[in-house]
């Protein structure tokens, strides 16, 4: 199962990197978000995302229904990440602020893939320091793995010091809507303004 999980995640990353997301084509008449998409998703948007159960900054167990109550930007990372995660999450926070200036309310969500170090308090402080609306989530290894699998993300703990190890992980940000689930992903090179423009289109067509 672990090997299958890793293969699925690597395949997902390879597909995205290659730009070969075909099966839901922009312009399909049954896709109400067709005009908002610059890429299309193999298997349809429903192939990514789904229910999860994690732990919030207060130590409370929450589900996706508790967390995704409005359009949300979801990112999987970890607080000890030396450069990638802080930059990506700060970019997402900036996109949320650009959207707020345009009259849209979006929640940034940070899900830790390092539950050994990222306690509820740690992940809560990390999230709040980046944006007052950001929801920080952690959980048991099983809970985190299930959420990661649902979103087809990849992560792997590197060998090293027990306290100072690094974690390899994918770096996509996901736009998730309360009624529609996952609808779009963003790469690291998308700017806050580009994200805001596209997210606004999705919200307008909810």
C-alpha positions as CSV (number, residue, x, y, z in Angstrom):
1,X,0.0,0.0,0.0
2,X,2.8,2.4,0.8
3,X,4.5,1.7,-2.5
4,X,1.2,2.2,-4.3
5,X,0.6,5.5,-2.5
6,X,4.0,6.8,-3.5
7,X,3.5,5.7,-7.1
8,X,0.2,7.5,-7.3
9,X,1.6,10.7,-5.9
10,X,4.6,10.6,-8.2
11,X,2.4,10.0,-11.1
12,X,0.2,13.0,-10.2
13,X,3.3,15.2,-10.0
14,X,4.6,14.0,-13.3
15,X,1.2,14.6,-15.0
16,X,1.0,18.1,-13.7
17,X,4.6,18.9,-14.6
18,X,4.0,17.6,-18.1
19,X,0.9,19.7,-18.5
20,X,-1.1,16.6,-19.8
21,X,-4.3,17.1,-18.0
22,X,-6.9,16.4,-20.7
23,X,-10.1,14.8,-19.7
24,X,-12.0,17.8,-18.5
25,X,-11.4,20.2,-21.4
26,X,-11.9,24.0,-21.1
27,X,-15.1,24.7,-22.9
28,X,-17.0,21.6,-22.0
29,X,-20.6,22.5,-21.8
30,X,-21.2,20.6,-18.5
31,X,-18.4,22.5,-16.7
32,X,-19.7,25.7,-15.2
33,X,-16.1,26.7,-14.5
34,X,-14.9,26.1,-18.0
35,X,-14.1,29.8,-18.7
36,X,-12.0,30.0,-15.5
37,X,-9.7,27.1,-16.3
38,X,-6.3,27.6,-17.9
39,X,-5.5,23.9,-17.6
40,X,-7.7,20.8,-17.5
41,X,-7.6,17.9,-15.1
42,X,-7.2,14.3,-16.0
43,X,-10.1,12.3,-14.5
44,X,-12.0,15.5,-13.8
45,X,-11.8,17.7,-10.7
46,X,-13.6,15.1,-8.6
47,X,-10.5,12.9,-8.8
48,X,-8.7,15.2,-6.3
49,X,-9.8,16.2,-2.8
50,X,-12.5,14.7,-0.5
51,X,-13.2,14.2,3.1
52,X,-10.5,14.5,5.8
53,X,-10.3,14.5,9.5
54,X,-7.5,16.5,11.2
55,X,-6.7,18.5,14.3
56,X,-6.9,22.3,14.5
57,X,-4.8,24.8,16.5
58,X,-7.1,24.3,19.6
59,X,-6.5,20.6,19.6
60,X,-10.0,19.9,18.3
61,X,-10.7,17.2,15.7
62,X,-12.3,18.8,12.6
63,X,-13.5,17.5,9.2
64,X,-13.4,19.1,5.8
65,X,-16.9,20.3,6.4
66,X,-15.8,22.2,9.4
67,X,-12.9,23.8,7.6
68,X,-14.0,24.4,4.0
69,X,-16.9,26.8,4.8
70,X,-16.1,29.3,2.1
71,X,-13.7,29.3,-0.9
72,X,-10.4,28.1,0.5
73,X,-6.7,27.8,-0.6
74,X,-5.3,24.6,0.7
75,X,-1.5,23.9,1.0
76,X,0.3,20.9,2.4
77,X,3.7,21.7,4.0
78,X,5.5,21.8,7.3
79,X,6.6,24.6,9.7
80,X,10.3,23.6,9.8
81,X,10.5,23.9,6.0
82,X,13.5,26.3,5.5
83,X,12.3,28.2,2.4
84,X,9.7,26.7,0.1
85,X,6.7,26.5,2.5
86,X,7.0,30.0,4.0
87,X,7.3,31.5,0.5
88,X,4.3,29.6,-0.9
89,X,2.1,30.1,2.1
90,X,3.0,33.8,2.3
91,X,2.1,34.0,-1.5
92,X,-1.3,32.4,-0.8
93,X,-1.9,34.8,2.1
94,X,-1.1,37.7,-0.2
95,X,-3.6,36.3,-2.8
96,X,-6.3,36.2,-0.1
97,X,-5.6,39.9,0.7
98,X,-5.8,40.8,-3.0
99,X,-9.1,39.0,-3.2
100,X,-10.4,40.8,-0.1
101,X,-9.6,44.1,-1.8
102,X,-11.8,43.0,-4.7
103,X,-14.7,42.0,-2.4
104,X,-14.0,38.2,-2.2
105,X,-13.7,36.3,1.0
106,X,-11.2,33.3,0.8
107,X,-9.7,31.3,3.7
108,X,-6.1,30.1,3.5
109,X,-5.6,26.6,4.9
110,X,-2.2,25.0,5.9
111,X,-2.1,21.3,6.5
112,X,1.1,19.9,8.1
113,X,2.7,16.8,6.7
114,X,5.1,16.7,9.7
115,X,2.9,15.7,12.6
116,X,5.8,14.6,14.8
117,X,7.0,18.2,15.2
118,X,3.9,20.2,14.2
119,X,1.7,20.1,17.2
120,X,-1.6,22.0,17.2
121,X,0.0,24.9,19.0
122,X,3.0,25.0,16.6
123,X,0.9,24.8,13.4
124,X,-1.6,27.3,14.8
125,X,1.2,29.9,15.6
126,X,2.7,29.4,12.1
127,X,-0.6,29.9,10.4
128,X,-1.6,32.9,12.4
129,X,1.7,34.6,11.9
130,X,1.3,34.4,8.1
131,X,-2.4,35.5,8.0
132,X,-5.0,36.1,10.7
133,X,-7.6,34.0,8.7
134,X,-5.3,31.1,8.0
135,X,-6.4,27.8,9.5
136,X,-3.5,25.5,10.6
137,X,-4.2,21.8,10.7
138,X,-2.2,18.7,11.9
139,X,-3.1,15.3,13.1
140,X,-1.9,11.8,13.6
141,X,0.2,10.1,10.9
142,X,-2.8,8.2,9.7
143,X,-5.0,11.4,9.5
144,X,-2.3,13.3,7.7
145,X,-1.6,10.5,5.3
146,X,-5.3,10.1,4.5
147,X,-5.7,13.8,3.7
148,X,-2.6,13.8,1.6
149,X,-3.8,10.8,-0.4
150,X,-7.1,12.4,-1.0
151,X,-5.4,15.4,-2.6
152,X,-2.8,13.3,-4.4
153,X,0.1,15.1,-2.7
154,X,3.5,13.6,-2.0
155,X,5.7,13.8,1.0
156,X,8.6,11.8,2.4
157,X,10.7,12.4,5.5
158,X,14.4,12.5,4.9
159,X,16.9,10.6,7.0
160,X,18.7,12.8,9.5
161,X,18.7,14.2,13.0
162,X,15.6,13.4,15.0
163,X,14.8,17.0,15.5
164,X,16.2,18.7,12.4
165,X,15.2,16.5,9.5
166,X,13.7,17.8,6.3
167,X,10.6,16.5,4.4
168,X,10.3,16.3,0.7
169,X,6.9,17.3,-0.5
170,X,4.8,18.5,-3.5
171,X,4.1,22.2,-3.6
172,X,0.7,22.8,-5.2
173,X,-2.0,25.0,-3.7
174,X,-5.6,23.9,-4.2
175,X,-8.7,26.0,-4.6
176,X,-11.5,24.2,-2.9
177,X,-15.2,25.4,-2.8
178,X,-17.7,24.3,-0.2
179,X,-20.2,22.9,-2.6
180,X,-18.0,21.9,-5.5
181,X,-14.9,20.6,-3.7
182,X,-11.5,20.9,-5.5
183,X,-11.7,22.9,-8.7
184,X,-8.2,24.2,-9.5
185,X,-4.6,24.0,-8.5
186,X,-1.8,26.6,-8.6
187,X,1.9,26.2,-9.1
188,X,4.7,27.9,-7.3
189,X,5.3,30.4,-10.1
190,X,1.7,31.7,-10.1
191,X,1.7,35.3,-8.6
192,X,-0.9,36.5,-6.1
193,X,-2.5,38.6,-8.7
194,X,-2.8,35.8,-11.2
195,X,-4.3,33.6,-8.5
196,X,-6.7,36.3,-7.4
197,X,-7.9,36.8,-11.0
198,X,-8.6,33.1,-11.5
199,X,-10.1,32.5,-8.1
200,X,-12.4,35.5,-8.6
201,X,-13.7,33.8,-11.8
202,X,-14.5,30.6,-9.9
203,X,-16.3,32.4,-7.1
204,X,-18.3,34.4,-9.6
205,X,-19.5,31.1,-11.2
206,X,-20.2,29.2,-8.0
